[in-house]
Amino acid sequence: MALAFLSSLFKKKSHEEVTPSEEVEVEELEEQVESREENEQITQILERLNEIENDIPRIKISIDTLKKQIQELRDDIDRLDKTIKDVMLLYEVISQEINPFKEQMSQENPLTSEIQELRKELEDLKLEIAQIKNDIKVLAGYGVDLDSIIYEVLAEV
């Protein structure tokens, strides 16, 4: 605005003769106006930069607080997830023990019959292992060389 005002003043003088010294003064005034505007802009930028620098520590503290709260929420969610899984497991156990339709469900669900077969096979294996242990104890009592028997069996397999 100041530049426009100054230029309007000098335009009126353009009808009259303008001397070189007046042209120099006009240029100096324009340079001074430009330098003032630049200084004002620099001052505004520096003020804003100072404001931002002052805000940075507050922002960092806020971010750290948010990170801590997020971690606490994650821990809470993990605990809730574990609790829900435990409750669901307990529900399954109780519902299978109390369920009056258990026999019908086991006949309809092929997975339960497979689980029952696997349980039976596991029990059979446990009995066989117990018998093998007893046989080894008896053989060891008679002084039989168990190492050679084990190596022969392993060689056959």
Disulfide bonds with the S-S distance in Angstrom:
none
